[in-house]
Amino acid sequence: MSLDQKLATVVARHAELSQLIAHHAQPGGEDYRRKMKEYADLTPVVESIGALEKARRELGDLEALKDSGDAEMREMAAAEFYELRDRLPQLERQVRIMLLPKDVADEKNAVVELRPGTGGEEAALFAAELFRMYQRYAELMGWRTEVLEFDETDLGGLSAASLLVSGAGAYAHLKYESGVHRVQRVPVTEGGGRIHTSAATVAVLPEAEDVDVAVEDKDLRIDTFRASGAGGQHVNKTESAIRITHLPTGLVVQCQDEKSQHKNKAKALKVLRARLYDMQLQAQQKAEAAERKSQVGSGDRSERIRTYNYPQNRVTDHRINLTLYKLEQVLSGQALGEIVDALRAEDEAAKLAAFAA
């Protein structure tokens, strides 16, 4: 199907939905809401298609003018013609991008999970730095954050952590962070000045709502225990910590950050739903293997995606061979956006190439 045929199909569907909504037998019902959402999603696409078609018509009119009339008119028409001709590919590209299949989870909030990998306490310290990097990046993006889990080690590292990031585009941006992050530096625990390599694993999951994944009480085993870890005021005093086991899958989630058992349970259920929803999405992506290969953000989470080299002040993302010599700015969240934007652009380009094929 050519681009123009695809555009005509979208415009026709938008018009059809307009009629269906206007004459719907049961406004407010589930079918009505589904049609309203589809109509709302297509509206900006149709507006972009309208802008493209208008530009094409104007280009045709200008082409006729630049070869007729007086000299002044021809000169003005020619200038406008070449300016519009140069802008037309951008309008076409914008429409193509809007026609690309959307990741169903892109509009959702994100749950960012971090775990230290190889490297012992140094890996735990690095994982804590990554956690703070995502907090700062979220703040710069205007998103809200909520700590769902943060188990701290004696030296200030983390053994496990989960962060809920809420805001427009949170998952769409952060999903590219899933994978193994490697750090090369002299650890604070190293007396000989030797450079060590350590790693931390990041998993970014879309936050799931009740409608996305059903979690039934009969499928859960909930255990309570006394909180443990570095520095908590309520450590070992009350059984406020919660461990939830999802029996059908064997997934285990625990939370001990809050003094309230109820709050810990609510946070643990958020993480559990996110993991179950992510499992569903991963299964769908595996079923669409050909498409998945063209997407930068859907790689194996055991894959090494980025290296943070302290001696060289260097951050390298191995998926797109991007290197920035501004390690501190990346870890402060300020320059992380440069990497994320480059990954999104690469992913978009791959999808466009597949779309055009």
TINU-904284 format. One line per 10 residues: their letters; for each residue z, x, y of N, C-alpha, C. Coordinates in steps of 0.001 Angstrom, whole numbers, plus 500000, padded with zeros to 6 digits. Last residue first. Example, Ala and Ser with C-alpha at 12.3 -4.5 7.8 and 13.67 -1.06 7.14 Angstrom:
BEGIN
SA) 507080,512850,497750,507140,513670,498940,507870,512900,500030 | 507800,513190,494310,507800,512300,495500,507800,513200,496700
REM end
This chain:
BEGIN
AAFAALKAAE) 503795,509250,499809,503020,509612,498615,502471,508375,497898 | 505449,508392,501763,504030,508485,502107,503162,508726,500875 | 507912,508571,500528,507463,507264,500996,505947,507262,501238 | 508215,511287,500174,508106,510446,498990,507552,509069,499343 | 508400,512018,502853,507319,512568,502041,507108,511720,500785 | 510730,510654,503558,509462,510305,504201,508278,510796,503388 | 512585,512052,502004,512343,510627,501721,511025,510164,502345 | 512477,514538,503235,512137,514410,501815,511819,512971,501454 | 513352,513868,505816,512001,514407,505626,511556,514270,504172 | 515981,513089,505246,515032,512123,505829,513592,512582,505604
DEARLADVIE) 517047,515508,504412,517042,514379,503499,516010,513338,503944 | 516804,516935,506805,516105,517396,505602,515978,516264,504588 | 518481,515451,508477,517061,515577,508817,516250,516001,507600 | 520933,515821,507194,520384,514463,507319,518885,514521,507607 | 521228,518578,507553,521147,518016,506203,520542,516621,506223 | 521411,518706,510337,520312,519404,509655,520129,518864,508234 | 523782,517265,510754,522520,516763,511309,521312,517405,510633 | 525627,518974,509467,525414,517611,508969,524080,517057,509469 | 525443,521228,511109,525088,521321,509695,524770,519942,509139 | 526290,520193,513545,524984,520862,513465,524510,520947,512016
GLAQGSLVQE) 528869,519262,512994,527801,518301,513230,526418,518921,513161 | 530384,521526,513006,530086,520925,511704,528932,519934,511842 | 531147,522462,515434,529791,522816,514999,529452,522251,513621 | 533735,521300,515658,532779,521229,516766,531348,521492,516323 | 535534,521720,513633,534820,520456,513649,533709,520391,514670 | 536603,524135,513298,537276,523295,514285,536616,521928,514390 | 534822,525270,511546,536125,524860,511015,536931,524022,512006 | 532760,525813,513396,532533,524891,512278,533866,524365,511767 | 533953,527646,515083,533502,526371,515644,533233,525345,514547 | 534395,529757,513319,535541,529075,513923,535147,527716,514469
LKYLTLNIRH) 531730,530543,512663,532634,530017,511645,533789,529227,512254 | 529050,531042,513561,530070,530410,514398,531098,529726,513497 | 526325,531534,512727,527322,532584,512965,528352,532065,513960 | 524869,529639,510187,525387,529637,511550,526421,530752,511667 | 522109,529023,508163,523223,529920,508448,523585,529834,509919 | 520569,527162,505642,520966,527179,507052,522176,528088,507225 | 519385,526421,503201,519316,527809,503694,519583,527903,505193 | 519919,524001,502193,518801,524048,503142,518651,525437,503764 | 521925,524569,500369,520922,523556,500023,519703,523624,500928 | 523781,526347,501386,522791,526856,500441,521701,525838,500108
DTVRNQPYNY) 524873,527043,504483,524679,525902,503594,523499,526236,502686 | 527102,529418,505651,525773,529208,505091,525773,527982,504195 | 528687,530894,508320,528726,529720,507442,527302,529461,506974 | 530326,533859,509408,529114,533177,508960,529438,531971,508089 | 531701,536166,510166,531738,534989,511052,530588,534035,510713 | 531920,538172,508365,530651,538085,509082,530588,536903,510048 | 534495,537775,507309,534142,539076,507906,532864,539024,508737 | 534307,534987,506365,535096,535373,507535,534693,536725,508123 | 532067,532752,505301,532320,534188,505207,533015,534666,506483 | 531725,530054,503433,532364,530391,504701,532786,531860,504610
TRIRESRDGS) 529066,528363,501893,529935,529539,501893,530423,529816,503307 | 528186,525424,500020,528366,526115,501294,529327,527291,501136 | 527784,524368,497467,526908,523929,498552,527025,524784,499808 | 527754,524596,494091,528221,525321,495281,527264,524984,496420 | 528266,521624,492182,527339,522601,492757,527961,523283,493976 | 529657,519584,491259,530120,520897,490806,529254,522007,491391 | 528379,517367,492118,529558,517784,492886,530169,519083,492389 | 524871,517436,492351,526041,517499,491482,527234,518019,492280 | 523451,515673,495186,523543,516732,494190,524824,516644,493371 | 522606,514001,497217,523014,513410,495947,523116,514447,494834
GVQSKREAAE) 521556,514808,499675,522972,514455,499581,523432,513949,498243 | 518820,515217,499522,519710,516370,499679,521149,516012,499342 | 516608,513725,497355,517676,513486,498318,518653,514653,498338 | 514801,513872,495380,514291,514110,496731,515374,513990,497787 | 516104,513166,493090,515746,514567,493247,515289,514887,494658 | 516273,510399,493271,517479,511183,493514,517153,512652,493762 | 513834,509465,492457,514190,509350,493870,515340,510283,494205 | 514079,510087,489736,512971,510644,490518,513283,510602,491999 | 516332,508609,488834,516344,510077,488868,515257,510659,489750 | 517780,506166,488825,516641,506380,489723,516461,507883,489937
AKQQAQLQMD) 519937,506351,487257,518860,505501,486760,517596,505651,487599 | 521565,507816,488873,521036,508476,487680,519878,507675,487096 | 522224,505835,490721,521418,506980,491150,520818,507711,489954 | 523824,504145,489190,522566,503644,489743,521646,504802,490124 | 525969,505848,488702,525192,505341,487565,523835,504824,488040 | 526912,506186,491280,526392,507349,490561,525536,506909,489379 | 527836,503594,491808,526711,504132,492569,526074,505322,491858 | 529979,503437,489988,528866,502484,489899,527631,503037,490605 | 531592,505471,490963,531076,505573,489603,529886,504630,489408 | 532251,504391,493431,531415,505588,493400,530819,505780,492004
YLRARLVKLA) 533940,502359,492603,532686,502007,493276,531720,503186,493237 | 536036,503925,491606,535314,503015,490711,533962,502632,491308 | 536856,505251,493937,536358,506021,492796,535560,505146,491826 | 537659,503100,495555,536583,503987,496010,535995,504762,494840 | 539771,502084,494048,538572,501258,494259,537384,502126,494684 | 541544,504283,494258,541043,503846,492950,539770,503024,493111 | 542083,504325,496997,541408,505470,496379,540810,505067,495034 | 543376,501848,497240,542184,502153,498048,541384,503279,497403 | 545564,502200,495572,544543,501230,495186,543258,501437,495983 | 547031,504030,497069,546506,504442,495766,545402,503493,495305
KAKNKHQSKE) 547753,502428,499242,546888,503593,499446,546248,504037,498137 | 549398,500539,497970,548204,500095,498701,547224,501241,498902 | 551442,502197,496979,550600,501442,496047,549300,501012,496723 | 552576,503116,499352,551962,504081,498435,551035,503383,497449 | 553581,500699,500331,552519,501392,501063,551809,502411,500179 | 555538,500147,498367,554456,499194,498624,553283,499876,499325 | 557326,502245,498636,556589,502127,497384,555373,501212,497577 | 557689,504101,501547,557609,502768,500979,556759,502769,499715 | 557305,506590,502433,558627,506298,501897,558651,504951,501187 | 554128,508087,501535,554950,507136,502282,556326,506972,501641
DQCQVVLGTP) 552967,509873,499707,553116,510257,501116,554079,509367,501884 | 552260,509631,497118,553692,509780,497372,553969,510082,498840 | 550021,508438,494683,550311,508620,496102,551810,508671,496299 | 547391,508790,492241,548796,508712,492632,548957,508975,494116 | 545265,507700,489671,545445,507939,491100,546929,507873,491399 | 543061,508095,487005,544461,508135,487422,544529,508497,488907 | 540841,506495,484740,541068,507093,486059,542541,507004,486429 | 540254,505197,482416,541141,506350,482325,541383,507042,483651 | 538790,502866,482316,538070,504119,482593,538932,505357,482416 | 540596,500819,481592,539230,500841,481034,538503,502172,481226
LHTIRIASET) 543047,501497,483057,542954,501621,481606,541513,501642,481079 | 543888,503352,485624,542913,502290,485338,542539,502406,483870 | 547092,503983,486700,546090,504342,485684,545196,503137,485452 | 548863,505129,489437,548118,504000,488878,547075,504531,487894 | 551958,506000,490624,550840,506498,489827,550168,505291,489177 | 553876,506481,493548,553161,505553,492665,552055,506298,491914 | 557150,507097,494861,555812,507561,494502,555200,506642,493446 | 559737,506256,495097,558742,505605,495956,557322,506002,495594 | 562466,506502,494030,561257,506398,493210,560187,505641,493988 | 564241,508812,496168,563914,507464,495713,562631,507492,494891
KNVHQGGAGS) 564604,511617,496217,565718,510704,496524,565450,509295,496002 | 562587,513546,496041,563577,513466,494956,564741,512519,495234 | 561998,513532,499500,561703,514155,498214,562893,514027,497271 | 562110,512557,502011,562560,511665,500950,562321,512233,499562 | 561073,514568,503569,562480,514201,503778,563015,513353,502636 | 559076,517185,502220,559265,515758,502482,560730,515402,502607 | 558669,519963,501596,559041,519529,502931,559284,518059,503167 | 556446,520019,498961,557079,520823,500003,557406,519991,501224 | 557360,517886,496141,556442,518659,496970,557192,519356,498074 | 557746,514494,494980,558050,515925,494933,557049,516649,495798
ARFTDIRLDK) 559221,511286,494481,558272,512164,495170,558724,513605,495059 | 559857,509815,491341,560399,510412,492562,559398,511383,493167 | 557740,507095,490322,558481,508326,490082,558978,508864,491411 | 556183,504403,488530,556863,504911,489726,557620,506182,489356 | 553041,503244,487340,554294,503975,487101,554870,504414,488437 | 550981,500802,486149,551572,501340,487370,552926,501954,487048 | 547938,500229,484766,549298,500610,484412,549881,501318,485627 | 545506,497635,484870,546253,498699,485545,547594,498955,484880 | 544242,495430,483966,543590,496718,483681,544362,497907,484256 | 545582,493272,484924,545734,493561,483488,545116,494908,483096
DEVAVDVDEA) 544715,493147,487580,546069,493644,487285,546216,494041,485824 | 541391,494286,488221,542312,493263,487738,543639,493887,487329 | 539134,494837,490574,540230,495546,489919,541268,494507,489520 | 535730,494850,491220,536872,494020,490820,537898,494879,490091 | 533978,495926,494005,534463,496278,492670,535721,495459,492370 | 533097,494618,496278,532290,495694,495699,532694,496008,494267 | 534963,492865,497202,533701,492291,496721,532840,493345,496029 | 537001,494513,498099,537238,493702,496900,535938,493167,496320 | 535355,497608,499020,536070,496380,499314,536218,495587,498028 | 535550,501142,499075,535135,499913,498410,535994,498744,498858
EPLVAVTAAS) 534212,503849,500855,535354,502958,500678,534857,501642,500088 | 532357,506306,499122,532342,505163,500040,533554,504279,499785 | 533564,509676,498936,533314,508402,498280,533222,507294,499320 | 533180,513028,498523,533152,511981,499540,532707,510690,498872 | 534938,515779,497496,534223,514596,497005,534322,513524,498078 | 535128,519258,497355,535168,518077,498218,534368,516966,497537 | 536978,522019,496239,536020,520967,495906,536234,519764,496809 | 537070,525450,497103,537686,524129,497136,536589,523107,496866 | 537599,528937,496298,536782,527732,496439,537648,526480,496516 | 537316,532461,497086,538026,531295,496576,537164,530062,496827
THIRGGGETV) 537147,535896,496955,536341,534672,496996,537135,533551,496343 | 538528,538469,499042,538540,537634,497850,537606,536447,498051 | 538612,541767,500173,538029,540434,500359,538023,539696,499031 | 541627,543635,500588,540382,543367,499861,539918,541929,500098 | 544037,544517,501618,542909,544318,502525,541598,544044,501836 | 546288,544650,500068,545374,545789,500050,544166,545639,500942 | 547766,542314,500088,548290,543456,500827,547318,544611,500952 | 547182,538959,500342,546598,540213,499852,547068,541377,500703 | 547907,536587,501420,548764,537079,500341,548285,538419,499783 | 545920,535957,503112,547191,536351,503730,548140,536930,502689
PVRQVRHVGS) 542793,537334,501911,543872,536337,501905,545140,536874,502573 | 539871,538038,503473,541078,538731,503005,542223,537735,503048 | 537121,535990,502252,537973,536583,503287,539117,537347,502639 | 535041,533402,501654,535141,534849,501412,535933,535463,502562 | 534907,530221,500082,535357,531038,501210,535470,532500,500770 | 532888,527407,499287,533396,528735,498909,533797,529502,500164 | 532890,524165,498087,532877,524978,499300,533554,526311,498970 | 531104,522016,496055,532031,523149,496069,531817,523966,497337 | 530787,518556,497136,530399,519752,496401,531458,520824,496506 | 529966,516534,499878,530401,516581,498477,529874,517837,497784
EYKLHAYAGA) 528894,516288,502364,529946,517293,502193,530421,517413,500751 | 527201,514191,502683,526572,515495,502407,527612,516598,502167 | 528752,512077,503483,528377,512152,502072,527752,513495,501702 | 529177,511924,506225,530059,512778,505440,529634,512934,503988 | 527232,510129,507273,527303,511519,507714,528043,512403,506707 | 527652,507754,505904,526276,508247,506046,526249,509706,506477 | 530375,507287,506266,529898,507742,504956,528501,508338,505052 | 530289,506689,509128,531190,507691,508537,530664,508200,507190 | 528881,504801,510579,528168,505970,510092,529033,507003,509390 | 531607,503691,512398,530172,503511,512172,529520,504824,511735
GSVLLSAASL) 534710,504211,510574,533885,504163,511779,532418,504069,511428 | 537253,506012,509005,536715,504691,509320,535925,504738,510621 | 538253,507876,506360,537587,508005,507656,536857,506693,507935 | 541012,508826,504554,540125,507695,504821,539578,507842,506234 | 541567,511520,502450,541521,511099,503843,540549,509935,503974 | 543617,513196,500147,542593,512172,500366,542713,511679,501792 | 544465,516086,498209,544501,515323,499455,543364,514323,499483 | 546311,518598,496512,545441,517423,496441,545562,516672,497757 | 547513,520862,497272,547137,520784,495863,546247,519577,495612 | 547207,522916,500150,547308,521592,499537,546861,521665,498081
GGLDTEDFEL) 549403,525206,501905,548119,524775,501393,548235,523370,500833 | 551917,526030,502616,551160,525242,503582,549765,524879,503154 | 553322,527270,500656,552793,528121,501722,551926,527361,502726 | 553985,525249,498846,555071,525917,499578,554560,526745,500747 | 551561,522569,499315,552179,523656,498560,553230,524342,499440 | 551367,518998,499568,551394,520328,500177,552076,521348,499264 | 549345,516390,499217,550370,517103,498454,550329,518573,498868 | 548438,513642,500588,548478,515046,501010,549652,515718,500304 | 546586,510675,500937,547343,511560,500036,547314,512963,500618 | 545589,509337,503081,545949,508556,501903,546816,509368,500950
VETRWGMLEA) 545595,509340,506468,545890,510195,505326,546347,509320,504168 | 542988,508091,508328,544280,507748,507721,544477,508636,506503 | 541109,508014,511367,541461,508634,510089,542838,508162,509632 | 538259,506754,513147,539701,506724,512860,539956,507382,511506 | 535764,508435,515160,536195,507677,513995,537720,507719,513860 | 534546,509989,517083,535128,508712,517500,535554,507831,516341 | 533770,512480,516499,532772,511424,516277,533287,510052,516689 | 536096,513895,516861,534989,514147,517779,533914,513066,517676 | 537523,512930,514628,538013,512649,515989,536891,512828,517012 | 536005,514050,512568,536104,512592,512694,536563,512201,514103
YRQYMRFLEA) 536532,516750,513039,535159,516253,513144,535159,514736,513334 | 539277,516817,512470,538797,517117,513829,537380,516597,514042 | 539291,516142,509735,540058,515346,510699,539531,515560,512118 | 537755,518208,508698,537233,516845,508644,538004,515917,509587 | 539478,520368,509199,538129,520360,509762,537561,518939,509790 | 541695,519748,507629,541844,519675,509094,540468,519659,509778 | 540454,520216,505139,541035,518905,505446,541160,518728,506953 | 539897,522921,505314,538794,521972,505261,539275,520570,505610 | 542523,523889,505231,541696,524119,506426,540511,523166,506472 | 543253,523144,502654,543970,522549,503791,543183,522739,505087
AFLAAEEGGT) 541563,524806,501203,541389,523354,501097,542078,522640,502252 | 542730,527263,501836,541375,526968,502303,541108,525467,502262 | 545149,527034,500473,545154,527201,501930,543786,526865,502522 | 544199,526892,497840,544973,525767,498390,545009,525829,499915 | 543055,529395,497576,542195,528219,497489,542885,526995,498072 | 545375,530913,497703,544350,531091,498730,543390,529902,498742 | 546677,530202,495359,547237,529756,496642,546236,529905,497774 | 543753,530223,493306,545200,530073,493434,545637,529564,494790 | 541073,530468,492765,541632,531258,493844,543109,531060,494105 | 538989,527623,492224,539418,528951,491807,539994,529703,493005
GPRLEVVANK) 540041,524927,494224,539359,525366,493013,539897,526713,492582 | 541876,522167,495584,541614,523606,495498,540920,523932,494195 | 540312,519161,496680,541119,519824,495659,540845,521323,495734 | 539910,516173,498558,539842,517632,498482,540780,518151,497406 | 538017,513356,499467,539018,513924,498570,538827,515435,498489 | 537494,510884,501753,537226,512307,501516,538361,512876,500668 | 535988,507885,501992,537204,508500,501458,536849,509933,501090 | 534452,506166,504703,534421,507228,503691,535818,507645,503273 | 532937,502926,505297,533855,504009,505630,533855,505011,504476 | 529386,502075,505040,530806,501991,504695,531627,503134,505291
EDAVDKPLLM) 526721,502242,505335,527456,501536,506389,528959,501547,506155 | 525799,503487,502985,525790,504215,504256,526617,503554,505353 | 525527,502274,500539,526886,502631,500948,526945,503236,502350 | 522874,501928,500016,523692,500721,500163,525086,501029,500691 | 520530,503649,501762,521642,503851,500841,522603,502690,501062 | 517392,502017,502219,518699,502410,502733,519674,502655,501582 | 514051,503051,502134,515153,502370,501442,516497,502910,501918 | 512352,503112,505315,512865,503821,504139,513970,503004,503466 | 511682,501927,507659,511227,501264,506437,511758,501926,505171 | 512561,503658,509573,513258,502376,509471,512859,501614,508213
IRVQRELQPL) 510672,505688,509224,512085,505951,508923,512840,504638,508721 | 508378,504393,510157,508453,504829,508761,509901,505060,508336 | 509072,504087,512868,508885,502905,512031,508994,503276,510552 | 509137,506773,513632,510334,505957,513776,510251,504718,512894 | 506475,507483,513210,507518,508116,512397,508806,507286,512443 | 505223,505970,515192,504915,505715,513781,506002,506291,512873 | 506307,507177,517454,506568,505758,517210,506300,505407,515748 | 505241,509739,517147,506696,509563,517158,507070,508113,516871 | 502470,509273,517358,503039,509738,516079,504554,509582,516009 | 502349,508433,520189,502113,507493,519092,502655,507984,517741
RDRLEYFEAA) 502442,510378,522082,503700,509687,521753,503555,508794,520522 | 499872,511234,522440,500840,512220,521941,502139,511550,521493 | 498795,508908,523488,498292,509402,522203,499266,510402,521591 | 500067,508784,525961,500385,507779,524947,499930,508231,523560 | 498863,511006,527204,500325,510932,527086,500725,509961,525981 | 496168,510318,527118,496612,511496,526365,498139,511508,526195 | 496222,507974,528760,495706,507943,527391,496262,509109,526579 | 497094,508838,531238,497945,507921,530478,497533,507891,529003 | 494868,510450,531896,496216,511031,531850,497152,510163,531017 | 492778,508572,531838,492766,509702,530911,494153,510307,530769
AMERMEADGS) 493467,506873,533935,493432,506339,532576,493485,507468,531549 | 493196,508658,536110,494502,508034,535819,494557,507541,534376 | 490431,509243,535894,491429,510314,535833,492804,509766,535479 | 489226,506738,536214,489035,507481,534964,490093,508562,534797 | 490010,506152,538828,490473,505305,537728,490348,506038,536394 | 488609,508156,540199,490074,508108,540291,490655,507287,539149 | 485908,507515,539611,486483,508794,539167,488004,508761,539170 | 485501,504068,538491,485353,505193,539423,486121,506403,538921 | 484349,503010,535174,484949,502841,536489,484768,504058,537362 | 484962,504705,531969,484245,503793,532857,484952,503701,534193
DKLAELDGLE) 486515,506102,530248,485084,506396,530195,484267,505478,531100 | 489035,505171,530482,488828,506571,530858,487352,506974,530809 | 488941,502548,529503,488998,502779,530950,488640,504212,531324 | 488954,502872,526746,487791,502235,527364,487748,502535,528861 | 491451,504013,526434,490278,504766,525997,489000,504192,526622 | 493103,501985,527292,492991,503193,528111,491764,504013,527733 | 492846,500176,525156,492430,499780,526507,492207,500999,527395 | 493925,501699,523046,492530,501254,522992,492005,500866,524368 | 496533,501969,523964,495721,503168,523761,494230,502805,523723 | 497423,499370,523884,497295,500022,525183,496419,501268,525078
RRAKELAGIS) 497484,499020,521113,496577,498204,521938,496334,498865,523295 | 499466,500894,520404,498115,501031,519870,497100,500239,520706 | 501677,499823,521726,501178,501146,522120,499748,501359,521618 | 501958,497451,520264,501671,497385,521700,501090,498713,522185 | 502638,498501,517780,501388,497753,517922,500981,497630,519384 | 505139,499664,518413,504039,500480,517904,502704,499774,518104 | 506630,497442,519165,506413,498515,520144,505248,499408,519725 | 506617,496034,516736,506004,495445,517926,505694,496495,518977 | 508107,497795,515180,506713,497538,514808,505961,496945,516006 | 510536,497519,516479,509856,498820,516503,508387,498677,516133
EVVPTLDAYE) 511065,494843,515826,510952,495233,517236,510232,496572,517371 | 511275,495038,513080,510174,494252,513640,509973,494589,515116 | 513632,496514,512961,512402,497057,512382,511192,496352,512987 | 515535,494810,514097,515184,496053,514801,513917,496706,514254 | 515337,492677,512010,515012,492463,513425,514693,493764,514172 | 516256,493221,509456,514829,493378,509715,514475,493299,511198 | 518975,492654,509612,518553,494012,509252,517089,494257,509600 | 518897,489920,510191,519473,490842,511174,519049,492274,510901 | 517801,488979,507782,517088,488755,509050,517572,489737,510119 | 519811,489692,506006,518478,490271,505846,517677,490150,507138
KMKRRYDEGG) 521872,488070,507039,522013,489530,507032,520651,490205,506903 | 520826,485522,506635,521139,485958,507997,521252,487476,508072 | 520704,485456,503838,519457,485410,504612,519676,485883,506048 | 523456,485522,503299,522581,486578,502775,521267,486635,503558 | 524300,483164,504484,524809,484442,505009,523931,485607,504546 | 522971,481305,502820,522695,481345,504267,523120,482688,504864 | 524212,481770,500392,522773,482018,500516,522372,482140,501987 | 526850,480968,501041,526566,482344,500638,525087,482688,500804 | 526889,478807,504024,527046,479118,502611,526650,480549,502309 | 526189,478395,506636,527534,478893,506364,527776,479232,504916
PQAHHAILQS) 524125,475574,506177,524520,476698,507041,525967,477105,506758 | 522380,474281,503959,523831,474502,503996,524167,475712,504854 | 519644,474127,504391,520375,472898,504061,521878,473062,504207 | 517844,475591,507055,518703,475763,505877,519563,474520,505662 | 515981,475898,509032,515958,474643,508269,516832,474716,507025 | 516444,478425,510091,516410,477279,511005,516505,475950,510256 | 516148,480036,507838,517471,479913,508470,517523,478670,509346 | 513410,479768,507341,514381,479367,506319,515769,479148,506911 | 512296,480858,509701,512077,479458,509360,513107,478950,508348 | 513201,483492,509481,513510,482711,510679,513371,481216,510403
LEAHRAVVTA) 512008,484290,507100,513468,484145,507158,513891,483309,508362 | 509329,484429,507967,509715,483478,506914,511223,483224,506945 | 509464,486514,509800,509095,485175,510273,509508,484110,509260 | 510117,488576,508029,511009,488274,509146,510731,486862,509675 | 507850,488617,506395,509154,488272,505815,510141,487888,506905 | 505919,489450,508256,505789,488140,507616,507119,487686,507025 | 506856,492017,508848,506766,491023,509923,506693,489612,509330 | 506571,493224,506296,507888,493123,506938,507886,492037,508010 | 503794,493074,505910,504706,492425,504961,506084,492222,505578 | 502845,494660,507986,502506,493232,507978,503433,492461,507048
LKQDLSM) 503796,497136,507144,504278,496563,508401,504023,495064,508434 | 502307,497510,504811,503770,497435,504730,504352,496784,505979 | 499761,497665,505937,500071,496575,505008,501583,496388,504863 | 500016,500005,507423,499776,498743,508121,500061,497539,507219 | 500346,501902,505358,501427,501660,506314,501236,500307,506989 | 499081,500604,502165,499000,501392,503397,500164,501056,504323 | 500000,500845,498802,500000,500000,500000,500000,500880,501247
REM end
